[in-house]
Amino acid sequence: MLVAWLANIGFLLLAVAVGRTRALPRATWIGLAVAGVVTLVPLPMDGAGYNMVIGVSFQAARARALA
């Protein structure tokens, strides 16, 4: 359980670092931040729902970065 929290905090810290350096497109750090926050906030869905939200955020970031 603690490892999952540390991984989520790692996502958030990486999102902040990428956002501050502006090394990657904005959608990239927004996708990382969404992935970190979604798993910390209890949503009214099970594991598959979490995976879907995280996948959609990463795909949106990928599509935005490649456009």
N, C-alpha and C positions, 0 to 999 in steps of 0.2 A: 504494500500500500504506500509506503514512504517513497519507494522508487518511482511509482507513478506520479506522485506529487512533485518530486524533483524533476522528472521529465517534463511535466507541464510547466513548471517554473522555468525550465530551460528553454522551452518554446517561447515563452513570453519574453525572456531576456534576449533571446536571439532576435525576436521581432523588434524589440526596442533598439537593439544595436544596428540592425539593418535599416530601420527607419531613420535613425539619427545620422548614419553615414551616407544614406541615399545611394548606396552601391548597387542596389537592385530596385526594380520598379516597385511602386507603392503597393500594388496588389500582392506582391510577395510577402511583405511584412504584415499586411492585413490578414492574409491567409494563415500565417504562422500564429498571429495573435488570436484569431478565431479558433484555431485548433487547440491552443493552450487554454483558452477561457471555456470553451465548450465542455471540455472534460473536467473542469473544476466546478462548474455550475451544474447542479442536479436538474436535468431536463426530464420531462414526463414521458420518457421513452426508454427502451432497453438498449442493450449493447449495439444492436444493428442500427438503431437510430443515430447513436453517437457516431458510428463509423460513416454513415451516410452524410451527416453534417460536416464532418472533417473532410471527407472525400470531395464534397461539393466545394468547400472553401479552397482546397488545394487545386481543384480543376479550374475554378474561376481565376485563381492567381496565375495558373499556367497559361490559360487562354489569354489573359490580359498581358502577360509578359511576352507572349509570342506574337501578339497583334501589332 
